[in-house]
Amino acid sequence: MTVTLKIEKSVYGGDGLGRLGDGRVAFVPGAYAGETVKAEIVEQKKRFVKTRLVNIEEPIPERLSETGPTVPGMVYADVAYSAEIRFKQDQLENFLWKVAHTVLPLEVVHAVAPTTYRNKVVYHTERQHGKWVLGYREEPDHRVVDVTQDPLACPAINAALPAIRSAVFTLLTQGARAVRQSAKAADNVTIRHTARDGVKWWLGEPPANLELCEQTAGLKFAVSADGFYQVNPQMADRLVAAVRDEYASGIDTAPHVLDLYCGVGVFGLCCAHAAKASMSDPIRLVGIESGRAAVACAKKNAAALGIPANFFCERVGGSLTRIKAGSHHTVIVDPPRGGLEPNVAPWLARLPAPRILYVSCDPATLTRDLAVLTRTYDISRVKLFDLFPRTARFETLVVLQKRSAK
């Protein structure tokens, strides 16, 4: 069944949203807010339908007549960057409205470059029509789309990609049977680039004890090969600098730092490094992270920077009775996409800490957590950082101030 839809908005994830005559929501991948399109219904639910874009009847002015190479996940490849930013800002404002019930002032930090920014990519292998391909999986069927040049990857990775593809295909098709079977079972190919290490890649699990050196906000950080680190170095600089500057603005009243979900210690250590220049007394920095390799790197990074710090390998939600945070602490939280663990947000809301700096990679879980935190904290500032241009994702920094007792 084909329907004509006016697209009301572009929702988080990139789909256009329209409505059928019976009131049900229709999601249209590839359509954007303001367009009129024809779409074929491919899946029906009680309250919504999923569709396939058939034709664009009335495009928005920002739709591009020509696009460059694309890969799965580039949901905004067909529109000008100005439209992508507008859509993302609208999405974040809609999420925050659910918490604040008003439009909050929102600063948008645009991407330095809309393409060729990723310094890490993860591809998959698949045998198709008698030959092997290497690339990203495409939703919803998870088919691997062959990638010979990646518009999202940095130039160094693209330069190395032909040789890497050749090496991977050799492992899959030549040599001992055990080697070929191991390569097939591994499936994923990880490629990373840093200024010091150049391009490193591996099939399946990374080489044992491989550490890379990343640089953010002028400081160097050791990170395990399979460890998390922001994949857009230029925008990561801006995000970390924003957190550091927010911390510095309140350092007189809240100099000590509690860094939760701290990874290799980037946020806390950058804040502590800045404090060294302005504080006569040393600050107390405590970081909590569940990844053993990340904590080992955090300790190494603190020692290399000459910053006294205590990093603990624990699950944040399982260590709340042992964490001390008082009225002189700034709390930084940078949870994974699933947001804070269920018991963490209520615990944070009860803290006397004057400020919480919440860094989020998912506006839905951010909104869920803010609904709890805003029982005792006020949102004073929100910044959207477009760390993943041309894709659906972005990062958000929310500055929360403890509400004064009346």
N, C-alpha and C positions, 0 to 999 in steps of 0.2 A: 504494500500500500504506500503510495506516494502522497506527501502532504506539502503544502506551502506554509512556511513559518517566518514570522518576524523575530529575529534574534534579539532578545531583551538585554542580555549581558553575556560576557565571557566569564565562565566560572573557573574556580581554581582547578587546575588540571588541563585547562585549555579548550574545553568544549564550549560551543555556543549553546545558550539556553533559550528555547522558545516554548510556546504553549499550544496544545491542541485545543480544538473547539470544546472538548469536554473538561478542560481545565488541567489535564495532566501535563506535567513538564516533559519536554522533549530535549534530549541532549544530542547535539550535532557536532561531531568532530570536524574540524576544518572550517567552521563558520564562526564569524566574529560579531560582537555586539554592534547593532545598527544595520545589519544586512538582512535582506529578504532572500530566502533560499528554498529550493525544493529538496526534500529529503525522503528517503525510503525507510519506513519503520522495519527494523530487523529484530527487535526484542521488545515485548510488552510486559509491563508490570502494572500493579494496581494503581500506583501513583505517578509513574513515569514511563517513558519509552526511550529506547536507544535507537538511533537512526544512522543511516549512511548518507552523506552529502551527495546529491545527484546533480544539482546545478545551482549556480549563484545568480539569482534573478536581479538583485540590486546590491552591488558590492559597496563597501565603505571606501571613501577616497584614499585611505591609507593602504588598501590592498595592493600588493605589488603585481605588476604585469609580468615581470620575470623574476625568478628566484634562482639562486645559485644551488650548489649541491646541498642535499639534506640527508639526515640520518634519522632513525626513529627517535622520538622524543622532542624533536624540534617543532613544537606545536605553534610557534609564532613565526615560522620561517616565511610565511606568505604575506606578512604585514610589515609596515615600516616600524622601526624601533620605537618611535614616539607612541604608536598605538599599543604596542606591547606593554610599555611602561604604564600607560593609562589603564589598561586592563588589570595589571597587577596591583596598581594603587587602589582601584575600585574594589578588587577582591579583598585586600587587607582591610580597607575601611568597612566593608560589609561584615567581615569577621569581628572586628573590634566593636562595631555597633551593638552586637549581641551582648557585650560586656558593659560598655560605657553608656549605651543608649543615647549617644550623641556622636557627632563627627569629631574625632580627635585630630588635632594638628599633626600632619604626617609629612616628614621629610623623606624625599626619595633620592637615593644616591645611585646615579646611573652607572651602568657598566663602562669600564674604560674602553673595552672593545666588545662588540656584540658576537664575534666569532673568534676562533683560534685562540682560546684562552685556557683550555683545560690542560693541566700538567699531569693528569692521571686519567687513563681510560681502561675499561674492562670490557673485553670482547668475548664472544663465544664462538665455538666451532660447530659446524653441522655439515653433514654430507647431503647434498642436494643434486639429484639427477646425475649421479655418478661422479660428482666432483665435490671437493671440500670448499667451504666458504668460511670466512672469518669476519665477524661484525657484531652489531647490536641485535638483540631480540626485539621483535616488533609485536606490539599488542594488537589484538587480543590472542592471536594464535601462537605467539612465542616463536614464530619463524625467524631464523637468523638472516638479516639483510647484510649482504657482503659489503664491506667497507674497504675501498682501496685508498681513498683519501678522506680524512675526517674533518669537516668544517668546524667542529667544536674543539679539536685537539690543537695544541700549540705547534708552531712550525717545526720544532725539533722532533716531536713525535711523528709528524707527517713525513718528515725527511727519512726517518728510520723505518717507517711502516712497510715499504716494499721488501726490505731485507728480513724484517720480522715475519711477515706473512710467508715468505719463502721458507724460512727456517721452521715455522710451525707446520706447514704442509709437508715438509720433509720428514718431520717427526711422526706425522700421522700416516705416512704412506711408505716409508722406506725403513730399512734396518730390521733388527730383530723383532719378532712378534711381540715379545713382552714390552718393548719400548713403544711400539705402535698402540698396543692395548692401553698402556699407561697414559699415553697422550690423549687417546680418545676419552678415557675416563675423567681426565682432568677438566676438560671442557672449556674452562675460562682462561683467557690470556690477559694478564695485567701488564700495562706499560706505564711507567712513571718517568718524569723528567725533573731534575733539579739543576740549578746552575753549577753546583759543585760536582755532582755525580754524573751528569749527562743523562742519556736514556738508558734505563734498566727495564728488562722485561722478563717474565717467567710464565710458564704454563702450569696451571694448578697452584700448588702451594709455593710461596716464595723461598728462595735459598735460605738455609738456616743462618741466623745471626746477621742477616743483611740489614743494615741501618742506612738511612739516607739523611741528607742534611737539607732542610728547608730553611727559608729565610722569610721572616715576617716582621714588619715595622722596624726594620733595621737590625733585628736580632736573629741569630742562627739557632735552629732547633733540631736536635736529633729526633728521628721518628723511625720506628720499625717499618720494614718494607710493606707489611700488610696492615699497618696502622692507619688510623684516620688522620687526614689533614685536608684543609680546604684546597679544592682543586683549581681555584682561580686566584693566583698569587697577588695580582694587582688589586683586586677587590678585597681579598683577605687583609691586605695592608690597611685598607680604609675601614673595614669593620673592626679590626683590632685597635686601630688608632682611636676610633670612636669610643670603644669601651674604655680604653686607657684615659682618654680625655674626660669622660664622664666621671671616672674614678677620681681623677686629679682635681676636678671641680669641687669635690666634697671631702678631700683628703684631710682637712683640718678636723673634721668631726668624726670621720669614719676611715681611719688610715689602714686598719687591718683588713685582710682579704680572706674570705672563704670562697674557694673556687670549686664548685660542684660540677661533676661530670667533666673534669678538667683536662682529660686527654693527656697530651705531653706537656701541659702547663703553660700554653701560649698566653692566655688572657691574664692569669695571675702573675706570671713572671714579667710580662710587659708592664703591668701596673706597678709591680714592686721595683722594677728597673727605673721607672719614672720617679718613684718615690725617693729613690736614693739621692736624687739631685735636689730635692726640696725638703727632706725631712732630716733632722739631726739625729733622731732616734730611729733605730731599725723598726720596720713594721713586721707584723706576724702574718705569714702566708701559709695557709693550709689548703691542700688540694685533695679531693676525693675522686677516685676513678676505679672502675671495676676491671679494666684491662691491665693484666700484669705487665705486658711489654710496654704499654703506654706509661705506666707508673715508673718503670725502670728508666725510660727516656726522660720523664719529667725530673727525676732526681739528678740524672746526668746533666740536663739542661740547667738546672738551678746551680749545680756546682760549677759548670762552665761560665756562668754569668756572675758568679760570686754572690749569689743571693741566698740567704738563709731561708729555708722553706721545709715544710713537712708534707710529703705526699704519701697517701695511704691507698693501698689496693683493697678497696671494699666497694660493695654496692651501696650507693648513697642511701637508698631506702632502708637498708639493713644496719646502718651505722648512726642513726639519728640520736640515739641516747648517748653516744660518745662524742658527738660534735658540739663544740662550744662556739656560740656566736652571740656577742653582746651588742651594746649600743654604740660601740666604736668599730663595728665591722661593716664593710661593704661586701655584699654577697653577690657572686657572679654565678649564674646557672646557664649551662649550654648543653641541654639534654639531647639525646638522639631524637629521631623523627617521632617516636612514640610519646615524647614529652616527659614530664616529671612522673616518677612512680606515684601510685595513688596516695601513699602516706606522706609524700614529700611536700606537696603544696600546702596542706593544712599545717604542717610543721613550720614551714617558712612563714605562713601568715601569722603565727604566734610569736615569731622572733622579735626582739627589740631592735634589730638592725635597722638603721635609718634608711638604707637604700638596698634595692635589689636590681641588678642589671641582668635582664633575661634575654639571652640570645636564642632565637628559635629558627629552625629550618622548616617548620610546618605550621601554618596559621591556624589550622583546626585544633591541634593539640595545645597550641599557645592560648587560644581562646578559652579552651576548657580549663587550663591552669589559671589563667587570669581571673576567671570567675570566682575562684577560691582566694587568690592573693588579694584581690581588690576588696575583700571584706575588711582588711586592715591597712591596705596600701592604696595610694592614688597613682594613677598613670600620669607621669609628668612629661614624658617625651617618647615619641615613636619614630623610628627610622627604618625605612625599607632599603635594603642593599640588594641590588640586582646582581648576585654572584653567578647566576646561571642563565644569562641571556639566551633568547630564542627557545628556551625550554619553559616548562610550567613553574619551576621552582624559584624561590628567592629566600633571602634571610631577613630576619627582623630583629631589631634591638628595641626593647621596651625598658624604659627607666621608671622604676617604681619608688615612690617616696612614702615613708611611714606616715600614716595619718595621725595628726595630733589628737591627743585625748581631750575631749570636751569636758 
